[in-house]
């Protein structure tokens, strides 16, 4: 039976609320996501909820976006596994230790490395976490602290740099909504970047915590005390999936370049290989990581670090190490699907906008969409739905369009950063070897601090630029 998205009203809020409550009760994300999805399909399809669930699973798994995420994420795991088994990641970390003499320097080094790997949030989360965990362990820095910095330097950075997979995706949405001409989406987005308040604030607030200008919150204080007093940097608890591999048998003299060269190739190939049939600038992390895996495979063969069989096995074991993270991503996409069926985004926007002025619209959009992004873990999907709705709405009440688009982008980044089961949170937990609930709960006060400052920023900007 087909349902109109507008039929459900406040009922559309139930599935994401169920996800949050169950995840907190069970201290695990997957079960909460699954139960929240089933709840949504019961509301939508009644006794036929199981058929609805299966149909959604098929639709999600057949989506080109899902296939892209699975292949990119899995192959990032593959290239990371080869770099770890080569000893390159460890050697790179040891090289960095020569220049880092204090805990503060190690934390700032993590922050700077995250800024350097700006092209893609998945690549940033995996690279920075895997590379820096040995460095931060040396200074008895808890993995929760490492994970907070790593996560904050992945999605938030990707929306304020000129070129990344995020900025290019958003540029396409600006073209699809008619706000930018074909091939001019990225150039148009450049005008939006100054107004992505959450991205700027969350990144530049990190050094304030590192230097003690801002005090740490309870969970992080406990983690820091645990690491300093007991030396236990990894939190106690079940780690459902980690990126941990032994070095290749017989490896004698690992080199830092076994990490650096594959990373440079992945970054370079991601940027360099353009599709000439597409107007404007177009990069694709999938092209970059495929080339990166191939280069690393043949480079390590040439350097006689391993044989064909071991390298092939490493590619598959690296891909396999990402399966739990990918399972969470797939179920979160199903949660977004049921939210779309129930008209969640439209309901929230329509509930808020009749009561706001042109000056207050940006902060209202930011708050409302932050709730959706936080509870569903959806960012790019949120942009697809919200951008075509908000642009004409802002134009109709003479509210600054660029500022409102910035508020949409900020809301999606907040969800990616703060949601306990977003792909950024899961991948960060994966690379830092910590449970995603432990990471998510310890990081949440920091994300909420940046969110609160962003709310004030949008209130001020709304009135200044009205």
N, C-alpha and C positions, 0 to 999 in steps of 0.2 A: 504494500500500500504506500502510495506516495504522500508525502507531507510537505506543506509549505514551510519554509524556514521561519516565517513569522508566526506560526501557530503556537510556538512553545513558550514565548515570553520568559519569565523568570525561571522556568524549568530548565532553560539552557545553562543555568549556573550550577545545576546539581552535579553533573559529571566531574567538572574540575574540582569542586569542593570535596567530592568523595575521594578523588585522587589524593588531595592534600591530607585529608584526615586519615585515610588508610596508610599512606606512606609514613606519616608521623607515628602512628600507632605501631606499625610493624617495623619501623626503622629500615625500610627497604622500598625502593622505587618501583620495581617491576610489578609487584603484586598490586600496588595502589593504582598504577596506570591500567593494568588489566581489568581490575574491578570497576574503575571509573568508566572505561570503555563499555563494558558489559552493561553497567547502569544506564549509560546513554542510549544504547541500542534497545534496552527494555522500554525506555520512555518512548523512543521513536517507533519501534516495531512491535511492541507488546510481546505476545507469545512467539512471534516470529523473530525474536531478537538474535537467535543463533544464526539464522540465514543472513540477517543483516550484518552481523559480525563477520561472517565468512566473506560476504560480498565486499565489505569494506577492506578486509585483508587482501583480497584479490586486487581490488582497485589500487590500494597503496603499493602493493608489490609490483604491479604492472606500470606504475607511474615512472616516467623517465627521471623525475627528480629523485625518487627513492633509489632507483638503480644507480644514479650518479653518486648519491651519498654512500651507498653500500660499497661500490667499487673504489671510490676515492678513499674512504675511511679504511677499508681493508688493505688497499695497496700502500697507504701511509704506514699501516702496521707492518707490512712486508719490508718496506725500505728501512724502517726503524729497526726491525729485527736484524737485518743484515748489518746495519751500522753498529748495533750493539754487539753482535757476535764477532765483528771484526776487531773489537776493542777500541774502535775509533771514538765512540761517545765517551767512554771512560777516560781515554787519553786526553780528549778535549777538555773534560772536566778537570783533570789533573793539571793541565796547562793553565787553566783559569785560576786554579788554586795558588799558582805561583804569584799571581797579581792580587789575590784577595787575602788580606791578612786579618780581617775582622769580620764579625757576623754582619755588620752593616754593609760592608763592601760586597759580601756574598748575596745579600738581599737586593742591593742595587744592581749587581751584575745580572741577577735573574730578571729584574725589571728592564734593563737595557737589552738583554738578549731577546726578551719578548717583543720589544719594539722593533728589533732588527728583523724578526721573522713576521712581517706584517701582511704578507700577501694572502694568507688564508688562516682562518681561526683554527681549523683542525690541525694544520701543520704547525702553527704556533704552539698550541696546547701540548701536542705530542713532543715536539722538538725541545721546547724549553723545560718541560717537566722531566723528561728522560735525561737530558744533559745536566741539569742543575741539581738533581736529587743527591748525587754523591757529594757535590760541593756543599750543599746546605747541611747534609748529614755531618760533615766534618766539623761544622760550627754548632752542632746540636740545635739546629733549627727544625721545628716539627714540620711534618709533611703538610699539615693543615695550613700553615703559614705559606709554604711554598705553593700549595695549590691555590690559595687566595690570589697571590701575585700572578701566577700563570693564567688563571681564568680571567683575571681583570685585564690582562694584556692580550687576550685573543679576540672575542667579539667586539668589545668597546673600541679597540684600536682599529679594527677592520672597517669601521664606519666613519673614521675621521682622517684616513689616509687617502691620497688622491686615487690610487688604484689598488683594489683588492677584489676578491670574489664577491664580497658583500656590496661594495660600491657599484660594481658593474651590474649586479643583479637588480639593485634598487634603480639604477639608471634605466634599465629595461622597463621597470614598472612605471617610471615617469613617462616613458615613451608610450606605453600601452594605454595610459590614462589620458593621453593627449596633452600633457603638460610640457612635454619636450618633443621636438621634432625627431624623426627617425634618424638614428645615428648620433643624436646630440644628448642622449640621456646622461652620460657621464659628465659632460660639460655642464649640464644643468644642475647635476647633483653637487658640483663644486660650490655652487651658491648656497646649497643647503648645509654643507659641512659646518660652518660657524654656528649653526643653530642646533646641532646634535649635542645638547647639554650633557646628557648622561655619559656619552662617550668621553668627552673632554674631562669632566669632573672625576669620573671613576678612575681614569688613568693617572691624573696628576694628584689625586688624593693619596695614592699608594706611598710615595716618598714621605708624606706627612706622618704616616704610621711608622715607616721604617726609621725615621729620625726622631721618633718620640714626641713630635709636635702634637699629634693626636693620640690619646690613650687607646690601648687595645680593649676589646670587649671580653666578656666572661669566658666564653668557650675557648677563644684564642689564648687568653691568659693562662687557662688551665693546660692547654697544649704546650705552650712555651715553658711553663713550669715543669711539666712532665719530662720534656726533652732535656732541659738543663739539669734537672735533679737526678734523673735515672738514665739519661742517654738514649731513651726510647723515642726515636723520632717518628717511627711509624705507629699510628694509633692502634690500640687493641681493638680487634673486631674482625669480622669476616671480610676479606678482600675477594670479591667474586670474580675478578679478572685483573690481571696485571700484565705489564709488558716487561718480562724478565726472561733473559736467555743466557745460556752459557756461551763463552767464547768458542770459536772454531777449534777443534782438536789440533794440537801441535802448534798453535799460534805462539810465536816467541816475542816479536817486537811490534806491538800495535802502534799505529801512528795516528795523530790527530787528523791527518788529511783523509783517513778512511771515513771520518765523519764529515769533514768540511766539504770535500769535493762532491759527494752525493747530494749534500744539502744545497750547495751552489747550483748544481745541475737541476735539481727539482725547482728551485726558485727561478732560475734563468729560463728553463723550458716553459714554466707556467706563464711567464710574461712574454716570451719571445715568439711562441708559435701562435700566430694570429690566423683567423679565418678571413681571407680576403673578400669573401662574399658578404660578410657582415659589415654594415656601415659603422664607422667610429672604431673605438678600441674594444677588443674582446679578448679576455683571457679565460683559460679553463684549467682549473686545478687537475682535472682528470688527465689532460694531455701531459701536464707537467709531471705528475706522479708516475704515469706509465713510462715516460722517457727516463725518469729517475730510477725506477726499478730496473729497467733494461741496462742503463749505464752502470749501476752499482753491481749488477750480476756479472757483466763482462769485465768490469774494472777489477773486481775481486778475483775473477778467474785469471786475469792477466798478471795480477800481483801474487798469484799462487797462494792466496789466503785460505782457499778451500777448493773442493771439487764441485762438479756439476750437481751431483746428487745432494750434497749437503746444502748448497745454495738454493736448490729447488725446494728442498724440505723446509728451509728457513723462510722462503717466500710464503709457503702455505701455512706454516706455524705462526708467522707474523700476522697473516690475514685472519687466522683462527683466533688469535688473541683478542681481536676486536669484536668477536661475535656477541658477547654480552652487551657491549655498548651499542652495537647495531640493532639488537633485539629491542633495547629501550627506545632507540630512535624510531623503529617501525611502529611500535605500540603508541608512541607519542604522536606519530602521524595519523594513526587511527583515531586517537582522541581529538585531534584537530578536525578529522573528517566528520565525526559525530557532532562536534561543535558547529561545523559549517551547516550540517543538516538541520540543526536546531536554531540556526541564525544567531549564534552567540555574539559575534562581533557587531552585527547590525543592531541587535537588541541593546547592547551596552551603549553604542554610539547614539542611537535614537533616544535612549532613556536620558542621556546627559545633555545633548545639544539644545533641546527647547528651552533650557533654563539658563543658558550662558550668553554673555555678550561677546562681541568680536574680540575684545581684549582678553577675555577669560577662556576663550575656546582652546588655545594651545595647551594650557595647563590641564583643562578638562579632558582633552584628547589624551594627553600623556598619562594622567591618572587612570582613566578608564581602560585604555589599551594595555597599560602596565599590568592591570589585574588579569586581563585575558592572557597576556604573554607569560606571566608568572604561573598561572594555574594550568596552562596547557603546554608550556614549553615550546610554543610556536613563535617563530620570529619571521622567517621568510614567508610563511603562509599567511601570517598576519598582514604583512605588507601587501600581498596580492589582493587581499580583501579590503583593507582599510584605505589604501592610497586613492583608489578611484572614488571612494565614498567621501573622504574628507576634503579633497581638493575642490570639488564644486561647492561643497558646504561652506568652506572658508571663503571662496569667492562670492558666494551669495550673500554673506553677512559682512563682507569687506574686512575679513580678518587676514593677516599677513600669511600668504600661502606657504612661503619658504619656512617660516617659523612653525607652522602646523605640520609640514612634512618632517621637519626636524624632530617635532614631538612624537610623531609616529615611529620614526627610526629609533629614537631614544627608548621608547616603550618596548620595542622588540629586542633591543640590546639588553635592557634591564632583565627581561624574561630569560634570555640566553645566559646571562650572567648569574641570576639569582635563583632560577627554578631548580629544584632539587633533582630533577630528572631530565633537564635539557641536555642536548648532545654536547654542548660545551662543558657542562658540569661533569658529565660522564667521562668524556675524553680526558679532561684534566685529572680526574680521579684515577683514571687508567694510567696515565703517564707518571703521576706522582705516587702511585701505589698506595692509595687510600680509598676507603669506602666512600661512594658518592654522597651518601646521607651524612656521614661525618664531615666531609668537606662542605657540603651544601649548608648544613646547620651552622658550622663555625664561620662560614663566609657571609651568611645572610645579613648580619648586622652591618657589615661593611658596605654591602650592596644597598641596603636600605638607607645608610648615611648618604651615599652618593645620590640615591633616589630623592631623598628629602631636600638636598641642596638643589637638585635639578628642578623640583617643584617650585622652589623659590625663584630660581632663574627664569622659569617660564611665566611665572606671575609678573615678574619685573619686565621681562622682554615683551610680554603681551601688552602691557600698558605703554611702554616706551615706543613700541613699533606699531601701535594700533593706528 
